[in-house]
């Protein structure tokens, strides 16, 4: 049986509600929360077929410069380089 995303979300929320919260079940609840977040993300922005990327641009290098990127970990600073 193929469930819709909303049905899967309801099933996970029901399982979280009936699971006792204690030290032994914290890992299980964490996995359920991760699945729930992933499904809600898919619901907001569904996966597209092809992945058309945006158009880029070129900048001509001239002179000397030093740039420092500051930001939180894992936010994509390296992809800017």
Residue pairs with C-beta under 8 A, 6 or more apart in sequence:
3 11
5 39
5 42
5 43
6 43
8 39
9 36
9 39
9 40
9 43
12 32
12 35
12 36
12 39
13 36
15 32
16 29
16 32
16 33
16 36
19 25
19 28
19 29
19 32
21 29
69 77
69 80
69 81
71 77
